[in-house]
Amino acid sequence: MYRENYINSLRAELLEMVAEVLTPVALNHGYSEVPLETNIKWRPQVLVLGNYSSGKSMLINDFIGADIQATGQAPTDDSFTVITYDDKYDNDPVQVTEERDGKVLLNDPEYPFESLKKHGQRFAAHFRLKKVNAPFLKNLAIIDTPGMLDSITERDRGYNYQEVIGDFAQIADLVLVLFDPHKAGTVREAHASLRDTLPARTFEDRILYVLNRIDECASMVDLLRVYGTLCWNLSQITGRKDIPMIHLTYSPRAAEKTGQSEHNSQFLQYLENQRDELKHAVLQAPRHRLDHLATFVETHSERLSHLLEGMISYRKKTRNFRLKTGLIGFLSGILCGLASFPAMMLIPMLGGLDQMLQCFISGGVALIALLFWSSVIQKRLFKRFHNKWMDDLVNLTPLETQTRRDSWASIQDLLHANLDKSQGKFSLGSIKQEYSAIRKIHEKGSKEIRDALNELSTLKADI
């Protein structure tokens, strides 16, 4: 209980940090369209991906301990299903206690799915939530997904499947990628997900590869052959020289129905620890959520501070430019005024003007020259100055490390949009205040978070 309370306390502190410091800056400068905490405020989430025959729903049912999701060899469910906990019926048999459709779910502020509305009505029609009174779900939610296929296209689905997968992967704390013995290779959608989508939207250590339905292998030799084939295919797709770890599992409940567990019990008995390890890894989602939140704070504070740093650098350059050209304009106006004074003395018809009037006229000439400079010449010079820096934003901030270069790549376009819109007309003091607050979070806050996570790792789960 102490460990659970400690996790909840850390999570609350992180969310408060994001809501009070990062979100206002992000919204103010167009870094995000919704509060940053929207996607991380809910419970830990486990995203389950795989080919249509990989047994995703079967594995989920085995975790939960009841037939919540439809199963079958052919594609049986083309919906994204969020399965979460309902504590109102703890003493009843495990069952679905409530269902909500996508249209309601996407507009409910209780859930972190508001940003998914961009995928349109077809996606909303294939999105739903189930509440289940299963103890397994007390501290996490599972997201079941439509099976990946070879020939299906965006037109067939009615939405961009890879984009949706990417958005879910970005907010998930753990991603399970399932394969089955009959398709140890990967279909086209799985290939695209593993090669492009997941690497771009989540971290490698949040992805677990799972070979499911191993009870359908005829023998240990058959299992080793399938395992080797999958390892080879994954190494080719991911481009990794090291072979990613692959968890082995199956559903005893499903195997009993088909008689496979009794037939293959000679080798399955040696792999029970694999099933337990996978289940334990999934139950660690709350711990992953803390690491996810810490990384979230570190990443977005780094990017926001880099954005503000670029704005501060540009604002200082525009201030110096305006001071320099303003001084030139002022001196030019004075010179024009002084030059007009003796010129009037040379005009016979003005020779009788008294000195006071001559000074007044010279001052007017100086003022006109200054106004012309500031309203015409200085504007043209600033436009050239602005365009030069818009084409050379990369030199506004130092990019001495790969982390800085990665950060720059993520905010360069946003910085360009902010500077082009404002033309440098924003308060340097306000930006400096925002920058100071963000840097404090990035440098001090992230260190405190990591120290707390290290302390958490020393606590036993049953404390």
C-alpha positions as CSV (number, residue, x, y, z in Angstrom):
1,M,0.0,0.0,0.0
2,Y,2.9,2.4,0.8
3,R,4.4,1.7,-2.6
4,E,1.1,2.3,-4.3
5,N,0.6,5.6,-2.4
6,Y,4.1,6.7,-3.2
7,I,3.4,6.1,-7.0
8,N,0.2,8.0,-6.8
9,S,1.9,10.9,-5.0
10,L,4.7,11.1,-7.6
11,R,2.2,11.0,-10.4
12,A,0.2,13.8,-8.9
13,E,3.3,16.0,-8.5
14,L,4.3,15.4,-12.1
15,L,0.8,16.2,-13.4
16,E,0.8,19.4,-11.3
17,M,4.2,20.4,-12.7
18,V,3.0,19.9,-16.3
19,A,-0.4,21.7,-15.7
20,E,1.0,24.7,-13.9
21,V,4.3,25.4,-15.7
22,L,4.5,23.6,-19.1
23,T,1.0,23.8,-20.4
24,P,0.5,27.6,-20.1
25,V,3.7,28.2,-22.1
26,A,2.8,25.4,-24.6
27,L,-0.6,26.9,-25.3
28,N,0.7,30.5,-25.4
29,H,3.1,29.7,-28.2
30,G,1.1,27.1,-30.2
31,Y,3.3,24.2,-29.1
32,S,0.1,22.3,-28.3
33,E,-3.5,22.7,-29.2
34,V,-4.7,21.1,-25.9
35,P,-3.3,21.2,-22.4
36,L,-0.2,18.9,-22.3
37,E,-1.6,17.0,-19.3
38,T,-4.6,15.9,-21.4
39,N,-2.8,12.9,-22.8
40,I,-1.1,11.8,-19.5
41,K,-3.7,12.6,-16.8
42,W,-5.5,9.2,-17.0
43,R,-4.4,5.8,-15.8
44,P,-1.5,3.8,-17.2
45,Q,-2.3,2.2,-20.5
46,V,-1.1,-0.9,-22.3
47,L,-1.5,-0.9,-26.1
48,V,-1.8,-4.4,-27.8
49,L,-0.9,-4.7,-31.5
50,G,-0.6,-7.7,-33.8
51,N,-1.6,-9.5,-36.9
52,Y,-5.3,-10.5,-37.1
53,S,-4.4,-14.1,-36.1
54,S,-1.9,-13.3,-33.3
55,G,-4.4,-13.8,-30.5
56,K,-4.6,-10.3,-29.1
57,S,-8.1,-10.7,-27.7
58,M,-7.3,-14.2,-26.5
59,L,-4.4,-12.9,-24.5
60,I,-6.4,-10.0,-23.1
61,N,-9.2,-12.4,-22.0
62,D,-6.5,-14.6,-20.3
63,F,-5.1,-11.6,-18.4
64,I,-8.6,-10.5,-17.3
65,G,-9.9,-14.0,-16.6
66,A,-13.1,-13.8,-18.6
67,D,-14.2,-13.8,-22.3
68,I,-14.5,-10.0,-22.6
69,Q,-13.2,-9.8,-26.2
70,A,-14.5,-11.9,-29.2
71,T,-11.9,-14.3,-30.5
72,G,-11.4,-16.4,-33.6
73,Q,-9.0,-17.4,-36.4
74,A,-10.4,-14.9,-38.8
75,P,-10.7,-11.1,-38.2
76,T,-13.4,-10.8,-35.6
77,D,-13.2,-7.2,-34.4
78,D,-12.2,-4.1,-36.3
79,S,-12.5,-1.7,-33.4
80,F,-10.1,0.0,-31.0
81,T,-11.4,-1.0,-27.6
82,V,-10.3,0.6,-24.4
83,I,-10.8,-1.9,-21.5
84,T,-10.7,-0.2,-18.1
85,Y,-11.7,-1.0,-14.5
86,D,-15.1,-0.6,-12.9
87,D,-15.0,-0.9,-9.1
88,K,-18.8,-0.8,-8.6
89,Y,-19.2,-4.6,-8.9
90,D,-16.1,-6.0,-7.2
91,N,-18.0,-9.0,-5.7
92,D,-19.7,-10.0,-9.0
93,P,-18.3,-12.4,-11.6
94,V,-15.9,-10.7,-14.0
95,Q,-18.0,-9.1,-16.8
96,V,-18.5,-6.0,-18.9
97,T,-20.4,-3.6,-16.7
98,E,-20.6,-0.6,-19.0
99,E,-19.9,0.3,-22.7
100,R,-19.4,3.7,-24.3
101,D,-19.1,4.5,-28.0
102,G,-16.4,6.5,-29.7
103,K,-18.4,9.7,-30.1
104,V,-19.0,10.0,-26.4
105,L,-15.5,8.8,-25.5
106,L,-13.8,11.4,-27.7
107,N,-15.7,14.3,-26.1
108,D,-15.4,13.2,-22.4
109,P,-12.8,15.2,-20.6
110,E,-12.3,12.3,-18.1
111,Y,-10.4,10.4,-20.8
112,P,-7.2,11.4,-22.7
113,F,-8.6,10.8,-26.2
114,E,-9.7,14.3,-27.2
115,S,-6.8,14.6,-29.7
116,L,-8.0,11.6,-31.6
117,K,-11.0,13.4,-32.9
118,K,-8.9,14.6,-35.8
119,H,-9.1,11.1,-37.3
120,G,-12.7,11.6,-38.2
121,Q,-16.1,10.0,-37.9
122,R,-15.1,6.6,-39.4
123,F,-12.5,6.2,-36.7
124,A,-15.0,7.3,-34.0
125,A,-17.4,4.6,-35.3
126,H,-14.6,2.0,-34.6
127,F,-13.7,3.3,-31.2
128,R,-15.3,2.2,-27.9
129,L,-14.7,1.6,-24.2
130,K,-15.6,-1.3,-22.0
131,K,-15.6,-1.1,-18.2
132,V,-14.9,-4.5,-16.6
133,N,-14.9,-5.4,-12.9
134,A,-11.6,-7.4,-13.2
135,P,-8.9,-7.0,-10.4
136,F,-6.2,-7.2,-13.1
137,L,-7.4,-3.8,-14.4
138,K,-7.3,-2.0,-11.0
139,N,-4.1,0.0,-11.9
140,L,-4.1,0.0,-15.7
141,A,-6.2,0.0,-18.9
142,I,-5.7,-2.2,-22.0
143,I,-6.3,-1.0,-25.5
144,D,-7.1,-3.7,-28.0
145,T,-6.7,-2.9,-31.7
146,P,-7.9,-4.2,-35.0
147,G,-5.7,-6.9,-36.4
148,M,-3.0,-5.9,-38.9
149,L,-3.5,-7.1,-42.5
150,D,-1.6,-7.4,-45.7
151,S,-3.8,-5.8,-48.4
152,I,-6.0,-3.4,-46.5
153,T,-5.7,0.3,-47.3
154,E,-6.6,3.6,-45.7
155,R,-9.6,3.7,-48.1
156,D,-10.8,0.3,-46.8
157,R,-10.6,1.4,-43.1
158,G,-11.8,4.9,-43.7
159,Y,-9.0,6.4,-41.5
160,N,-5.2,6.4,-41.4
161,Y,-4.4,3.3,-39.4
162,Q,-0.7,4.1,-38.9
163,E,-1.5,7.6,-37.6
164,V,-4.0,6.2,-35.1
165,I,-1.6,3.6,-33.9
166,G,1.1,6.3,-33.6
167,D,-1.2,8.5,-31.4
168,F,-2.1,5.6,-29.1
169,A,1.6,4.5,-28.9
170,Q,2.5,8.0,-27.9
171,I,0.2,8.0,-24.8
172,A,0.7,4.3,-24.0
173,D,3.1,3.2,-21.2
174,L,3.7,-0.2,-22.7
175,V,3.2,-1.6,-26.2
176,L,2.8,-5.3,-26.8
177,V,3.4,-6.5,-30.4
178,L,2.0,-10.0,-30.9
179,F,2.9,-12.7,-33.4
180,D,1.6,-16.2,-33.8
181,P,3.5,-19.4,-35.0
182,H,1.6,-19.4,-38.3
183,K,2.8,-15.9,-39.3
184,A,6.2,-15.6,-37.8
185,G,6.9,-13.2,-40.6
186,T,5.1,-9.9,-40.6
187,V,2.3,-8.6,-42.7
188,R,2.5,-5.2,-44.5
189,E,0.8,-3.1,-41.8
190,A,2.9,-4.7,-39.1
191,H,6.0,-4.0,-41.2
192,A,5.1,-0.3,-41.5
193,S,4.3,-0.1,-37.7
194,L,7.6,-1.7,-36.6
195,R,9.8,0.1,-39.1
196,D,8.3,3.6,-39.1
197,T,5.4,4.3,-36.7
198,L,6.5,2.9,-33.4
199,P,10.1,4.2,-33.5
200,A,8.8,7.7,-34.3
201,R,6.1,7.8,-31.6
202,T,7.4,5.8,-28.6
203,F,10.6,4.6,-27.0
204,E,12.3,1.2,-27.7
205,D,12.2,0.1,-24.0
206,R,8.4,0.5,-24.0
207,I,7.9,-2.2,-26.7
208,L,7.6,-5.9,-25.8
209,Y,7.6,-8.5,-28.6
210,V,5.4,-11.5,-27.9
211,L,5.2,-14.8,-29.7
212,N,1.7,-15.9,-28.7
213,R,-0.2,-19.2,-29.2
214,I,2.9,-21.3,-28.7
215,D,0.7,-24.2,-27.6
216,E,-0.1,-24.7,-31.3
217,C,3.5,-25.6,-32.1
218,A,3.8,-29.4,-32.6
219,S,7.0,-29.7,-30.5
220,M,9.9,-27.8,-28.9
221,V,11.8,-28.2,-32.2
222,D,8.9,-26.6,-34.1
223,L,8.8,-23.8,-31.5
224,L,12.5,-23.1,-31.9
225,R,12.1,-23.0,-35.7
226,V,9.3,-20.4,-35.4
227,Y,11.2,-18.4,-32.8
228,G,14.3,-18.3,-35.0
229,T,12.3,-17.2,-38.0
230,L,10.6,-14.4,-36.0
231,C,14.0,-13.2,-34.6
232,W,15.4,-13.0,-38.2
233,N,12.4,-11.1,-39.5
234,L,12.4,-8.6,-36.6
235,S,16.1,-7.9,-37.0
236,Q,15.6,-7.2,-40.7
237,I,12.6,-4.9,-40.1
238,T,13.9,-3.0,-37.1
239,G,17.5,-2.8,-38.4
240,R,18.9,-3.8,-35.1
241,K,22.0,-5.9,-34.9
242,D,21.0,-7.3,-31.6
243,I,17.9,-9.6,-31.6
244,P,15.1,-8.1,-29.5
245,M,13.8,-10.2,-26.6
246,I,10.7,-12.1,-27.5
247,H,8.3,-13.3,-24.8
248,L,6.6,-16.6,-25.2
249,T,3.0,-17.2,-24.1
250,Y,-0.3,-18.8,-24.8
251,S,-3.8,-18.9,-23.3
252,P,-4.4,-22.0,-21.1
253,R,-8.1,-21.2,-21.2
254,A,-8.1,-21.3,-25.0
255,A,-5.7,-24.3,-25.1
256,E,-8.0,-26.3,-22.9
257,K,-10.9,-25.7,-25.2
258,T,-8.9,-27.1,-28.2
259,G,-7.0,-29.8,-26.3
260,Q,-3.7,-28.3,-27.3
261,S,-2.3,-27.9,-23.8
262,E,-2.6,-31.6,-23.0
263,H,-1.1,-32.6,-26.4
264,N,1.9,-30.3,-26.0
265,S,2.3,-30.4,-22.2
266,Q,5.8,-31.9,-22.5
267,F,7.3,-28.6,-23.5
268,L,4.7,-26.1,-22.3
269,Q,5.4,-26.9,-18.7
270,Y,8.9,-25.5,-19.1
271,L,7.6,-22.2,-20.4
272,E,5.1,-21.3,-17.6
273,N,7.7,-18.8,-16.2
274,Q,7.6,-17.0,-19.6
275,R,3.8,-16.4,-19.2
276,D,4.3,-15.2,-15.6
277,E,7.1,-12.8,-16.6
278,L,4.9,-11.3,-19.4
279,K,2.0,-10.9,-17.0
280,H,4.3,-9.3,-14.4
281,A,5.7,-6.9,-17.1
282,V,2.2,-5.8,-18.0
283,L,1.3,-5.2,-14.4
284,Q,4.4,-2.9,-14.1
285,A,2.5,-0.4,-16.3
286,P,2.1,2.0,-13.4
287,R,5.8,2.0,-12.8
288,H,6.3,2.6,-16.6
289,R,3.8,5.5,-16.3
290,L,6.0,7.3,-13.9
291,D,9.0,6.9,-16.1
292,H,6.8,7.9,-19.0
293,L,5.8,11.1,-17.2
294,A,9.4,11.8,-16.2
295,T,10.5,11.5,-19.8
296,F,7.5,13.5,-20.9
297,V,8.5,16.4,-18.5
298,E,12.1,16.2,-19.6
299,T,11.3,16.1,-23.3
300,H,8.8,18.9,-23.4
301,S,10.6,21.1,-21.0
302,E,13.7,20.7,-23.2
303,R,11.8,21.5,-26.4
304,L,9.9,24.4,-24.9
305,S,13.0,26.0,-23.4
306,H,14.7,25.6,-26.8
307,L,11.8,27.3,-28.5
308,L,12.0,30.2,-25.9
309,E,15.7,30.3,-26.2
310,G,15.3,30.9,-30.0
311,M,12.7,33.6,-29.4
312,I,15.0,35.3,-26.9
313,S,17.9,35.2,-29.2
314,Y,15.9,36.6,-32.1
315,R,14.3,39.3,-29.8
316,K,17.7,40.5,-28.7
317,K,18.9,40.7,-32.2
318,T,15.9,42.7,-33.3
319,R,16.3,45.0,-30.3
320,N,20.0,45.6,-31.2
321,F,19.0,46.1,-34.9
322,R,16.3,48.6,-34.0
323,L,18.6,50.5,-31.7
324,K,21.3,50.6,-34.3
325,T,19.1,51.7,-37.2
326,G,17.1,54.0,-34.9
327,L,20.4,55.8,-33.9
328,I,21.4,56.0,-37.5
329,G,18.0,57.5,-38.3
330,F,18.2,60.0,-35.5
331,L,21.7,61.1,-36.5
332,S,20.6,61.3,-40.1
333,G,17.7,63.5,-39.1
334,I,20.0,65.8,-37.1
335,L,22.4,66.1,-40.1
336,C,19.5,66.9,-42.4
337,G,18.3,69.6,-40.0
338,L,21.7,71.1,-39.7
339,A,22.3,71.0,-43.4
340,S,19.0,72.9,-44.0
341,F,20.0,75.8,-41.7
342,P,22.9,77.2,-43.8
343,A,20.9,76.4,-47.0
344,M,18.2,78.8,-45.9
345,M,20.8,81.6,-45.5
346,L,21.6,81.2,-49.2
347,I,18.1,81.9,-50.3
348,P,17.7,85.7,-50.7
349,M,14.0,85.7,-50.2
350,L,14.5,83.9,-46.8
351,G,17.4,86.1,-45.7
352,G,15.1,88.3,-43.6
353,L,13.9,85.3,-41.5
354,D,14.9,85.6,-37.9
355,Q,17.1,83.0,-36.3
356,M,14.2,81.5,-34.3
357,L,12.2,80.7,-37.4
358,Q,15.2,79.2,-39.1
359,C,15.8,76.9,-36.2
360,F,12.1,75.9,-36.2
361,I,12.3,75.1,-40.0
362,S,15.5,73.1,-39.5
363,G,13.9,71.2,-36.7
364,G,11.0,70.4,-38.9
365,V,13.3,69.1,-41.6
366,A,15.1,66.9,-39.1
367,L,11.7,65.6,-37.9
368,I,10.5,64.8,-41.4
369,A,13.8,63.1,-42.2
370,L,13.5,61.0,-39.0
371,L,9.9,60.1,-39.7
372,F,10.8,59.1,-43.3
373,W,13.6,57.0,-42.0
374,S,11.5,55.2,-39.4
375,S,8.4,54.7,-41.6
376,V,10.0,53.8,-44.8
377,I,13.8,53.0,-44.7
378,Q,13.9,51.3,-41.3
379,K,10.9,49.1,-42.2
380,R,12.6,48.0,-45.4
381,L,15.8,47.4,-43.6
382,F,14.0,45.4,-40.9
383,K,12.2,43.3,-43.6
384,R,15.6,42.3,-45.0
385,F,16.9,41.6,-41.5
386,H,13.8,39.5,-40.7
387,N,14.0,37.5,-43.9
388,K,17.7,36.9,-43.4
389,W,17.1,35.3,-40.0
390,M,14.0,33.4,-41.1
391,D,16.3,31.7,-43.6
392,D,19.0,31.2,-41.0
393,L,17.2,30.2,-37.8
394,V,19.6,27.4,-37.1
395,N,22.2,30.0,-36.0
396,L,20.0,31.5,-33.3
397,T,20.9,28.8,-30.8
398,P,24.0,26.5,-30.3
399,L,23.5,22.9,-31.5
400,E,26.6,21.3,-30.0
401,T,25.0,18.0,-29.0
402,Q,22.8,15.4,-30.6
403,T,20.1,16.1,-28.0
404,R,20.1,19.7,-28.9
405,R,19.9,18.9,-32.6
406,D,17.0,16.5,-32.0
407,S,15.3,19.2,-29.9
408,W,15.9,21.8,-32.6
409,A,14.3,19.5,-35.3
410,S,11.1,19.3,-33.2
411,I,10.7,23.0,-32.7
412,Q,12.2,24.7,-35.7
413,D,9.0,25.0,-37.7
414,L,7.1,26.3,-34.7
415,L,9.8,28.8,-34.0
416,H,9.6,30.0,-37.6
417,A,5.8,30.4,-37.3
418,N,6.0,32.3,-34.0
419,L,8.7,34.7,-35.2
420,D,7.0,35.2,-38.6
421,K,3.7,36.0,-36.9
422,S,5.1,38.3,-34.2
423,Q,7.8,40.0,-36.3
424,G,9.8,40.2,-33.1
425,K,7.1,42.3,-31.3
426,F,6.8,40.5,-28.1
427,S,7.9,41.2,-24.5
428,L,11.5,40.0,-23.9
429,G,10.9,40.2,-20.2
430,S,7.9,37.9,-20.4
431,I,9.7,35.3,-22.5
432,K,12.7,35.4,-20.1
433,Q,10.3,34.7,-17.2
434,E,8.8,31.7,-19.1
435,Y,12.2,30.5,-20.0
436,S,13.4,30.6,-16.4
437,A,10.4,28.6,-15.2
438,I,10.8,26.0,-17.9
439,R,14.6,25.6,-17.3
440,K,14.0,25.2,-13.6
441,I,11.6,22.3,-14.3
442,H,14.1,20.8,-16.8
443,E,17.2,21.0,-14.6
444,K,15.9,20.7,-11.1
445,G,12.5,19.1,-11.5
446,S,13.6,16.3,-13.8
447,K,16.5,15.5,-11.4
448,E,14.2,15.3,-8.4
449,I,11.8,13.1,-10.5
450,R,14.6,10.7,-11.4
451,D,15.8,10.6,-7.8
452,A,12.3,9.7,-6.6
453,L,12.1,7.0,-9.3
454,N,15.4,5.5,-8.1
455,E,14.0,5.5,-4.6
456,L,10.8,3.8,-5.8
457,S,12.8,1.0,-7.4
458,T,14.1,0.1,-3.9
459,L,10.6,-0.4,-2.5
460,K,9.1,-3.8,-2.5
461,A,5.8,-4.2,-4.3
462,D,4.1,-5.6,-1.2
463,I,5.0,-2.7,1.1
